[in-house]
Amino acid sequence: MIHIFNFTNIDDELERFGGAEDMSRFALAHGCSGIELQMYQDPRETWMDKNLVKGIHLSFWNNWMDLWLGNESGLLEEFGDMKTVEEYYGGTSREAMVQKLDRELNIAQELGAKYVVFHVSEITIPQSYHRRFAYIDEEVIDASCELINMLMEGRKASFEFLMENLWWPGLNYQRPEMVKRLLDGVRYERKGLMLDTGHLMNCNTALRTQEQAVQYIYQILKMQEEFLPCIRGVHLNASLSGEYVEGVLGKEPVLAEKYWDRWCQVFSHIFQMDQHQAFSDSGVHELIQYIAPEYLTHELISRDPDELGRMIDCQQNVI
C-alpha cells in the first residue's frame, strides 16, 4: 500500500516546503512516499520533483452539468451572466472543460503518475444550503461517463482513472446500483474508485463520533461488497459535521448578488461540512485492511507542515 498526502501547488503551499528535498524528507519522516497533487499551476514550472507525484487530483467544477448539457438558463441562474461563466470554466462550452482536463491528463502521463482522481458530483451554491437538487444521481453519472470516455478514448495512458465520491448527486455510495452504473459506463480499462471517508461520513448527519463513522462506512461498503476490489484508493480523513448541517438546513443565508462574492461566501460553509480532520479511532486499522487499497492518501487540512505532520502521524498510528 502506497502512503501519500494531498498537496495543492499554489504559491503559499509551495513556500511551506521550499523545495523538493524538504518535501521528500517530510514525506519519509511521516511514512509517506510522495503526494497526490492538485494542480493550480503547471508543476513542471516549479521545483516540484516528478518522483514525488504519485497521483493527480484533476480539476473539478462543483457545478458543471448545465455547461455540459448546454442549459443556458441554468448557467445564468447560477452565474448571472456569460462573462462570469467564461471566467469560471475558461470558456462557455463543454470544450473548455475537456481541454483543461486533457492538459492535466497529459501532464499526469508525463510525470509518471500512478493514478488520477475525478469527482463524480454536481452541486450549485444555493443547493449546498437547501439541498433541492436539479439533477439526480443517474444524470450526473451518465454525464460523467460521457466526459470520461471522451477524455480517455484512444489515449495510451499508464495511469489508473479513479472516480471519487462526494455527498451530492452522483457517486455517493447510497445506492449500489449507481456504483455499477458508473463502472459499467466508463470504457477505460484501468478504471476504479477512490473512496473518500470524510465525504461518505457527510452523507449521514446523525454521526457524532468517529467510532460511529467507522461502523457506518462498514455498513455502506457491506451493501456493495462486490465492488470492494474496485476501490483502488482511499482519501483518509474524518468529517463529523452532521450537527452543523442539521443546524443550517432550511436556513439559507441571504446570498450576495455577484457570483464571485457568493463563491467566497459559501467557501467557509463547504469546509464546515467537509472538515478533513485526522482519523484517530482504532477501528480504522481493520477498516483499511478490509478495503485493502493500493493507494492511501492522507487528505487533510492543516495550517503548516508541523500540524500536517501531526495529523498524518495520528492516522498512521491507528492504521
Legacy VTK file of the C-alpha trace (Angstrom):
# vtk DataFile Version 3.0
C-alpha trace
ASCII
DATASET POLYDATA
POINTS 319 float
0.000 0.000 0.000
1.392 3.374 -1.088
1.025 6.128 1.524
0.942 9.732 0.312
-0.525 13.070 1.390
-2.508 15.683 -0.505
-0.821 18.817 -1.798
-2.045 21.811 -3.779
0.691 23.660 -5.670
-0.406 27.229 -5.078
2.444 29.593 -4.170
1.615 29.689 -0.451
1.684 25.906 -0.212
4.923 25.649 -2.182
6.543 28.103 0.242
5.669 25.827 3.160
8.275 23.321 1.977
10.633 25.448 -0.059
11.919 22.665 -2.278
11.698 19.054 -3.354
14.324 17.860 -0.855
12.399 19.338 2.071
9.176 17.774 0.862
10.837 14.410 0.349
12.302 14.481 3.877
8.906 15.436 5.296
7.141 12.627 3.444
9.626 9.981 4.585
9.508 11.237 8.188
5.760 10.599 8.234
5.676 7.256 6.469
4.793 8.571 3.003
6.489 8.174 -0.355
5.100 11.288 -2.050
1.996 13.317 -2.769
-1.326 13.399 -4.533
-1.104 16.690 -6.397
-3.917 19.052 -7.212
-2.592 21.386 -9.897
-3.237 25.109 -9.768
-0.186 25.782 -11.906
1.978 23.628 -14.132
4.209 21.600 -11.770
6.895 21.430 -14.441
7.449 25.153 -13.970
8.111 24.944 -10.197
10.508 22.987 -8.014
8.137 20.022 -7.952
10.061 16.751 -8.394
8.057 14.353 -10.542
9.305 11.440 -8.419
7.212 12.850 -5.564
3.983 12.870 -7.585
2.203 9.545 -7.187
-1.283 10.757 -8.075
-3.006 13.730 -9.709
-6.302 15.132 -8.480
-7.907 16.505 -11.624
-9.593 19.891 -11.634
-13.257 19.884 -10.760
-16.152 22.254 -11.041
-18.737 21.836 -8.283
-21.481 22.641 -10.788
-20.801 21.619 -14.379
-23.915 19.823 -15.616
-25.584 22.927 -17.045
-22.499 23.716 -19.125
-22.154 20.095 -20.227
-25.797 19.868 -21.293
-25.948 23.356 -22.823
-28.517 24.586 -20.292
-28.020 28.354 -20.655
-30.896 29.260 -18.307
-29.298 27.161 -15.556
-25.930 28.812 -16.155
-27.439 32.292 -15.962
-29.321 31.405 -12.789
-26.098 30.341 -11.102
-23.597 32.821 -12.570
-25.678 35.824 -13.606
-24.037 36.394 -16.994
-21.994 34.543 -19.596
-18.862 36.574 -18.860
-18.741 35.024 -15.394
-19.414 31.606 -16.918
-16.341 32.090 -19.097
-14.250 33.167 -16.090
-15.309 30.092 -14.106
-14.838 27.419 -16.774
-12.337 29.084 -19.072
-14.938 29.138 -21.841
-18.658 28.993 -22.498
-18.922 25.463 -23.917
-18.106 21.963 -22.718
-14.943 22.112 -24.816
-13.350 24.399 -22.183
-13.638 21.634 -19.586
-12.427 18.961 -21.970
-9.352 20.967 -22.960
-8.368 21.723 -19.350
-8.739 18.119 -18.233
-6.944 16.891 -21.348
-3.939 19.098 -20.492
-3.881 17.756 -16.946
-4.053 14.146 -18.133
-1.099 14.808 -20.446
0.867 16.243 -17.509
-0.083 13.232 -15.359
1.320 10.930 -18.032
4.492 12.986 -18.376
5.057 12.995 -14.599
4.512 9.256 -14.375
1.532 9.488 -12.009
0.180 6.116 -10.959
-3.415 7.369 -10.932
-5.668 10.368 -11.465
-8.806 11.255 -9.480
-12.063 12.673 -10.838
-15.073 13.904 -8.830
-18.415 12.422 -9.917
-20.706 15.037 -8.417
-22.841 18.123 -9.038
-23.905 20.971 -6.735
-24.691 24.683 -7.052
-24.152 27.269 -4.337
-27.826 27.560 -3.271
-28.263 23.768 -3.379
-25.426 23.346 -0.879
-27.732 25.009 1.652
-31.253 23.853 0.775
-30.421 20.500 -0.943
-33.145 20.725 -3.568
-31.086 19.342 -6.427
-31.595 19.992 -10.140
-30.030 16.682 -11.235
-30.313 13.128 -9.922
-27.595 10.516 -9.478
-28.306 8.843 -12.797
-27.945 12.076 -14.770
-24.671 13.051 -13.104
-23.210 9.575 -13.528
-24.224 9.325 -17.185
-22.762 12.745 -17.976
-19.558 11.831 -16.100
-19.244 8.623 -18.125
-19.655 10.624 -21.328
-16.952 13.081 -20.281
-14.527 10.403 -19.069
-14.966 8.330 -22.225
-14.377 11.410 -24.348
-11.158 12.136 -22.439
-9.791 8.590 -22.414
-10.886 7.265 -25.818
-7.753 6.311 -27.741
-5.427 7.645 -25.030
-2.428 5.421 -24.346
-2.183 6.117 -20.634
-0.228 4.244 -18.000
-2.239 5.552 -15.030
-5.425 4.355 -13.353
-8.520 6.562 -13.619
-10.183 6.661 -10.182
-13.611 8.172 -9.541
-14.286 9.836 -6.201
-17.461 10.098 -4.141
-18.983 13.205 -2.634
-22.206 13.625 -0.702
-24.087 15.316 -3.530
-25.868 13.797 -6.553
-23.586 11.452 -8.471
-21.301 8.891 -6.826
-22.168 8.877 -3.118
-22.441 5.118 -2.353
-26.017 5.430 -1.125
-27.334 3.236 -3.948
-25.173 0.276 -5.051
-26.800 0.243 -8.479
-25.286 3.677 -9.121
-21.777 2.342 -8.488
-22.456 -0.381 -11.040
-23.882 2.168 -13.488
-20.702 4.224 -13.230
-18.272 1.330 -13.574
-20.237 -0.160 -16.471
-20.471 3.209 -18.215
-16.749 4.025 -18.262
-14.968 2.183 -21.044
-11.370 2.889 -19.964
-9.914 -0.440 -18.849
-7.846 0.839 -15.925
-10.802 2.406 -14.095
-11.525 2.236 -10.389
-12.862 4.060 -7.355
-11.352 6.480 -4.856
-13.252 6.266 -1.566
-13.193 9.490 0.447
-14.101 8.547 4.021
-14.948 12.093 5.066
-17.248 12.607 2.091
-19.017 9.349 2.918
-19.441 10.465 6.531
-21.075 13.650 5.257
-23.906 11.544 3.838
-25.083 10.733 7.379
-25.773 13.789 9.538
-26.613 11.572 12.536
-22.944 10.658 13.067
-21.416 12.202 16.189
-18.301 10.089 16.893
-15.545 8.536 14.820
-16.484 5.116 16.179
-19.991 5.576 14.757
-18.432 6.737 11.497
-16.297 3.609 11.128
-19.344 1.412 11.651
-21.318 3.477 9.131
-18.593 3.112 6.491
-18.600 -0.656 7.062
-22.395 -0.695 6.715
-22.282 1.163 3.391
-19.472 -0.957 1.972
-21.111 -4.227 3.022
-24.119 -3.187 0.906
-21.898 -3.207 -2.175
-19.127 -5.607 -1.252
-18.919 -6.874 -4.835
-17.309 -3.555 -5.789
-14.726 -3.616 -2.985
-11.893 -4.718 -5.334
-12.638 -1.623 -7.447
-11.760 0.695 -4.547
-8.161 1.238 -5.533
-7.574 4.247 -3.323
-8.758 5.852 -0.090
-8.736 9.517 0.852
-8.474 9.037 4.605
-9.937 11.822 6.747
-12.789 12.395 9.169
-15.719 14.788 8.938
-18.233 14.923 11.787
-20.254 17.872 10.568
-23.755 16.478 10.950
-24.736 18.773 13.795
-23.659 21.815 11.777
-25.555 20.648 8.682
-28.728 19.956 10.627
-28.461 23.441 12.084
-28.255 25.223 8.709
-30.738 23.174 6.679
-33.722 25.321 5.840
-31.838 28.450 6.904
-30.340 29.548 3.612
-28.499 32.842 4.120
-29.036 35.921 2.007
-26.599 35.283 -0.825
-24.512 38.051 -2.371
-25.646 39.479 -5.691
-22.439 38.786 -7.637
-21.272 35.237 -8.251
-17.682 35.603 -7.003
-18.947 37.194 -3.786
-21.304 34.221 -3.361
-18.374 31.896 -4.046
-16.391 33.488 -1.203
-19.484 33.379 0.983
-20.005 29.636 0.528
-16.344 28.706 0.973
-16.440 28.559 4.779
-19.793 26.736 4.641
-18.310 23.957 2.488
-15.333 23.443 4.786
-17.503 23.390 7.869
-19.217 20.426 6.222
-16.088 18.850 4.703
-13.683 19.070 7.624
-10.715 16.871 6.603
-9.762 16.113 10.201
-7.416 13.327 11.276
-8.976 9.924 11.927
-7.919 8.670 15.377
-10.361 5.819 16.079
-8.646 2.445 16.411
-11.300 0.851 14.189
-9.640 2.464 11.169
-6.977 -0.247 11.243
-9.406 -3.058 10.436
-11.361 -0.836 8.053
-8.300 -0.197 5.896
-7.420 -3.892 5.994
-10.971 -4.686 4.851
-10.789 -2.244 1.919
-7.159 -3.116 1.101
-6.481 -0.133 -1.176
-3.374 0.209 -3.303
-3.169 3.954 -2.558
-3.849 5.642 0.771
-3.887 9.434 0.704
-3.840 11.300 3.997
-6.147 14.039 2.711
-6.077 16.607 5.496
-6.441 20.349 6.002
-3.671 21.934 8.044
-2.162 25.339 8.738
1.515 24.411 8.426
3.812 21.404 7.924
4.116 20.762 11.670
0.363 20.429 12.058
0.132 18.337 8.895
2.840 16.029 10.215
1.000 15.534 13.500
-2.246 14.772 11.646
-0.579 12.237 9.335
1.129 10.608 12.310
-2.222 10.371 14.108
-3.668 8.419 11.188
-0.547 6.295 10.740
-0.724 5.306 14.406
-4.231 3.855 14.038
-3.577 2.217 10.667
LINES 1 320
319 0 1 2 3 4 5 6 7 8 9 10 11 12 13 14 15 16 17 18 19 20 21 22 23 24 25 26 27 28 29 30 31 32 33 34 35 36 37 38 39 40 41 42 43 44 45 46 47 48 49 50 51 52 53 54 55 56 57 58 59 60 61 62 63 64 65 66 67 68 69 70 71 72 73 74 75 76 77 78 79 80 81 82 83 84 85 86 87 88 89 90 91 92 93 94 95 96 97 98 99 100 101 102 103 104 105 106 107 108 109 110 111 112 113 114 115 116 117 118 119 120 121 122 123 124 125 126 127 128 129 130 131 132 133 134 135 136 137 138 139 140 141 142 143 144 145 146 147 148 149 150 151 152 153 154 155 156 157 158 159 160 161 162 163 164 165 166 167 168 169 170 171 172 173 174 175 176 177 178 179 180 181 182 183 184 185 186 187 188 189 190 191 192 193 194 195 196 197 198 199 200 201 202 203 204 205 206 207 208 209 210 211 212 213 214 215 216 217 218 219 220 221 222 223 224 225 226 227 228 229 230 231 232 233 234 235 236 237 238 239 240 241 242 243 244 245 246 247 248 249 250 251 252 253 254 255 256 257 258 259 260 261 262 263 264 265 266 267 268 269 270 271 272 273 274 275 276 277 278 279 280 281 282 283 284 285 286 287 288 289 290 291 292 293 294 295 296 297 298 299 300 301 302 303 304 305 306 307 308 309 310 311 312 313 314 315 316 317 318
